[in-house]
Amino acid sequence: MKFINLFLKGMAVGVANVIPGVSTGTFMVLLGVYDELIEAVGNFFSNRKMIRHYLLFLIPLGLGAVVGTLAFASLATLVLDRYPAPAQFFFIGLIAGSIPSVVKMHYDMRPTSRRVIAFAVGLILAILVGLGGRGGEVGHSSADASTWMGLLYFGIVGFFAGGAVITPGMSGSYIFLLAGTYGPIMQALASLTQPPVHWGVIISVAAGVGIGVLTCSKLVDLALKRHPAVTFYAILGLICGSFVGLWPAELDTSVSSLAGILTLVAGVAIAWLLGKPAGSGQAERRPT
């Protein structure tokens, strides 16, 4: 049952990962797997006694993420293209509903000067990335996937996207957009089910993302262990700032806007329901 539960959560993470503006890290917080993921990835090579435990967690979550990306990415992006405002408001609702879960992840979340500064830094960073992502949607990269330099570029972009994937409030797909590689990478993913497969792009991006995730996970794990409350305040800032990138560029008073309000409420409700066990379970893990 735990395998199935983690597999389904991984599928949700996989879908979120390919939609620009939707933070995979925030989704993992919402689903109650973020803290354990950071612990598993950040300490996988340094804590051999826990490797079996880490694998039992990472394998179903990772498999679900791969299946979610391949099976539902096209559907998710199609919905976002046809019904942008309702879809974006739904994601905003999910993210807003995840905020109480983050607050409950540490026993002492009283505001202090350091914590408020951390929140402000996270907020500003997420806003800047969100504004950049809006402008980057029309950007194009001149990287040629048939050359070594082009593949290196895809790998470097993948590294920064991997760091964004593991950071709540940040979106790996935004990084792809800003670098002008979103289209080629999505085409490469689609080629896995519609050959010929673009192995060069897939391998270089996957390697970059993997290294980025491992590096960022270690840093976040250290930050959570040494300065948990400050780190969670920074995460809250990143989450709140992500609303800027998700807010619909064009908003009117038509039926779609009414649907957007309904999907916003639905998103908040779903996040609240999913976040109740996550918040209570993780709040006791870091009592320092």
C-alpha positions in Angstrom: 0.0 0.0 0.0 2.9 2.4 0.8 4.4 1.6 -2.6 1.2 2.5 -4.4 0.8 5.7 -2.3 4.3 6.9 -3.1 3.9 5.9 -6.8 0.7 8.0 -7.1 2.3 11.0 -5.4 5.3 10.6 -7.8 2.9 10.7 -10.7 1.5 14.1 -9.4 5.1 15.3 -9.1 5.9 14.2 -12.6 2.9 16.1 -14.1 3.8 19.2 -12.1 7.4 19.1 -13.3 6.6 19.8 -17.0 4.2 22.6 -16.5 5.9 26.1 -16.5 5.1 28.0 -13.3 4.1 25.0 -11.2 6.7 24.3 -8.5 7.6 20.6 -8.1 9.1 21.4 -4.7 5.9 23.0 -3.6 3.9 20.0 -4.8 6.2 17.7 -2.8 5.6 19.8 0.3 1.9 19.6 -0.4 2.0 15.8 -0.7 4.0 15.4 2.4 7.2 13.9 0.8 9.5 16.9 0.7 11.3 16.5 4.0 11.9 12.8 3.5 13.0 13.3 -0.1 15.6 15.8 1.0 16.8 13.5 3.7 17.0 10.5 1.3 18.7 12.2 -1.6 20.9 14.5 0.5 22.3 11.6 2.6 22.1 8.7 0.1 25.8 8.3 -0.4 26.9 9.3 3.1 24.6 7.1 5.3 25.0 3.5 4.1 22.9 2.2 7.0 19.8 3.9 5.6 20.3 3.0 2.0 17.6 0.3 2.0 15.1 2.6 3.6 16.0 5.4 1.2 15.5 3.1 -1.8 12.1 1.9 -0.6 11.1 5.5 -0.6 12.8 6.8 -3.7 12.1 3.9 -6.1 8.2 4.1 -6.1 8.3 7.9 -6.0 10.8 8.1 -8.9 8.9 5.5 -11.0 5.7 7.5 -10.4 7.3 10.7 -11.5 8.6 9.1 -14.7 5.2 7.6 -15.5 3.4 10.9 -14.7 5.8 12.9 -16.9 5.4 10.6 -19.9 1.7 9.7 -19.6 0.1 12.9 -18.4 2.3 15.7 -19.5 0.6 16.2 -22.9 -2.8 16.2 -21.2 -1.8 18.6 -18.5 -0.2 21.0 -21.0 -3.3 20.7 -23.3 -5.6 21.7 -20.4 -3.3 24.6 -19.6 -3.4 25.7 -23.3 -7.2 25.5 -23.7 -8.3 26.6 -20.2 -5.4 28.7 -18.9 -7.1 30.8 -16.3 -9.0 28.0 -14.5 -5.9 25.7 -14.6 -3.6 28.4 -13.3 -6.1 29.4 -10.5 -6.3 25.7 -9.6 -2.5 25.5 -9.2 -2.6 28.8 -7.2 -5.1 27.2 -4.9 -3.0 24.1 -4.5 0.0 26.2 -3.6 -1.9 28.5 -1.3 -3.4 25.5 0.5 0.1 24.1 1.1 1.2 27.1 3.2 -0.2 25.7 6.5 1.7 22.4 5.9 5.0 24.4 5.7 4.2 26.3 8.8 3.6 23.0 10.7 6.9 21.5 9.6 8.7 23.1 12.5 7.6 23.4 16.1 8.8 27.1 16.5 7.8 29.3 13.6 7.6 32.6 15.5 8.8 35.6 13.3 12.2 37.0 14.1 14.4 39.4 12.2 16.4 36.6 10.6 13.4 34.7 9.6 11.6 37.7 8.1 14.7 38.5 6.1 14.8 34.9 4.8 11.2 35.1 3.9 11.8 38.4 2.0 14.8 37.0 0.1 12.8 33.9 -0.9 9.8 36.1 -1.9 11.9 38.5 -4.1 13.8 35.6 -5.7 10.6 33.8 -6.7 9.0 37.0 -8.0 12.0 37.8 -10.2 12.0 34.2 -11.6 8.3 34.4 -12.2 8.6 37.7 -14.1 11.5 36.4 -16.0 9.5 33.2 -16.9 6.7 35.3 -18.4 9.1 37.0 -20.7 11.1 33.9 -21.4 8.1 32.0 -22.9 9.0 33.5 -26.3 12.7 32.9 -26.0 14.5 30.5 -28.2 17.9 28.8 -27.8 20.5 28.5 -30.6 21.9 25.4 -29.0 22.4 22.6 -31.5 21.6 19.2 -29.9 23.8 17.5 -32.6 27.0 19.1 -31.3 29.0 18.4 -28.1 28.7 22.1 -27.1 25.0 22.0 -27.6 24.6 18.9 -25.5 26.8 20.5 -22.8 24.5 23.5 -22.8 21.5 21.3 -22.3 23.3 19.6 -19.4 24.1 22.9 -17.8 20.6 24.1 -18.1 19.5 20.7 -16.7 21.7 21.3 -13.6 20.0 24.6 -12.8 16.6 23.1 -13.5 17.4 20.3 -11.1 18.2 22.8 -8.4 14.9 24.5 -9.1 13.0 21.3 -9.1 14.0 20.5 -5.5 13.3 24.1 -4.3 9.8 25.0 -3.3 8.4 28.0 -5.2 10.8 27.4 -8.1 10.0 25.7 -11.4 12.4 23.6 -13.4 10.3 24.3 -16.5 10.8 28.0 -16.0 14.5 27.5 -16.2 14.0 25.6 -19.5 11.9 28.5 -20.8 14.4 31.1 -19.7 17.2 29.2 -21.5 15.1 28.6 -24.6 15.2 24.8 -24.2 11.7 24.0 -23.1 10.5 23.1 -26.6 13.4 20.8 -27.6 13.3 19.1 -24.2 9.5 18.5 -24.4 10.0 17.1 -27.9 12.7 14.8 -26.7 10.5 13.5 -23.9 7.7 12.9 -26.4 10.1 11.0 -28.7 10.3 8.3 -26.0 6.8 7.2 -27.0 7.1 8.3 -30.6 10.6 7.2 -32.0 13.2 8.1 -33.1 14.3 8.9 -29.6 16.4 12.1 -29.1 18.8 10.3 -26.8 21.4 13.1 -26.8 19.1 15.7 -25.3 17.5 13.2 -22.9 20.8 11.9 -21.5 22.5 15.3 -21.2 19.5 17.0 -19.5 18.9 14.0 -17.2 22.5 14.0 -16.1 22.4 17.7 -15.4 19.1 17.5 -13.5 20.4 14.5 -11.5 23.5 16.4 -10.4 21.5 19.5 -9.7 19.0 17.6 -7.5 21.8 15.9 -5.6 23.7 19.1 -5.0 20.7 21.2 -4.0 19.2 18.4 -1.8 22.5 18.2 0.2 22.5 22.0 0.7 18.8 22.1 1.7 19.3 19.1 4.0 22.2 20.9 5.8 20.1 24.1 6.0 17.1 22.3 7.5 19.3 20.6 10.1 21.2 23.7 11.1 18.7 26.5 10.7 15.3 24.8 10.2 13.0 27.7 11.0 14.9 30.2 8.9 14.9 27.7 6.0 11.2 27.1 6.2 10.6 30.9 6.3 12.7 31.1 3.1 10.6 28.3 1.6 7.4 30.2 2.5 8.8 33.2 0.7 9.5 31.2 -2.4 6.1 29.6 -2.3 4.3 33.0 -1.9 6.4 34.6 -4.6 5.5 31.8 -7.1 2.0 33.2 -7.3 3.4 35.9 -9.6 4.4 33.5 -12.3 1.2 31.5 -12.1 -1.2 34.5 -12.2 -3.0 34.5 -15.6 -1.6 37.1 -17.9 -5.0 37.9 -19.3 -8.0 38.0 -16.9 -11.5 39.0 -17.8 -15.0 38.7 -16.3 -16.1 35.9 -18.5 -17.2 32.4 -17.6 -13.6 31.3 -17.5 -12.9 33.7 -14.7 -15.8 32.3 -12.7 -14.5 28.9 -13.4 -11.1 30.1 -12.2 -12.6 31.1 -8.8 -14.2 27.6 -8.5 -11.0 25.9 -9.4 -9.1 28.1 -6.9 -11.4 27.0 -4.1 -11.1 23.4 -5.2 -7.3 23.7 -5.2 -7.2 25.1 -1.7 -9.6 22.4 -0.5 -7.6 19.6 -2.0 -4.3 21.0 -0.7 -5.8 21.4 2.8 -7.1 17.8 2.8 -3.8 16.4 1.6 -1.7 18.6 3.8 -3.3 17.7 7.2 -1.4 14.4 7.7 1.8 15.8 6.1 1.9 18.8 8.4 1.4 16.8 11.6 3.8 14.1 10.6 6.7 16.3 9.7 6.4 18.9 12.4 8.1 16.6 14.9 11.1 15.6 12.8 13.3 18.6 13.3 12.9 19.8 16.9 16.1 21.8 16.9 
